[in-house]
Amino acid sequence: MQPVTPNWRTSTYTGTENCVEVADNEPTKVMVRDTKARSRGIMAVQPTVWEVFLEVVKKG
C-alpha cells in the first residue's frame, strides 16, 4: 500500500489571524496543522473523534 499524500485545505471559517488546515483524505486519521507554522507539526486524530469535535464546535 502506498502512502497517501495529504490533501490540505483551509477552513472557510478561518480568519486572517487564526488559520488551520485539515487533511481528511486518509481513512484512519484526520490531520490538522497551523497554516502559519506548518513546521511545528501535525495533530492527527481518528475520524470519529474529529466528527465529535466538529459537532461540538457547531453547537457553540
Secondary structure, DSSP 8 states (H G I E B T S, - for coil): --------EE-TT--SSS-EEEE--SSS-EEEEEGGGGGG--EEE-HHHHHHHHHHHHH-
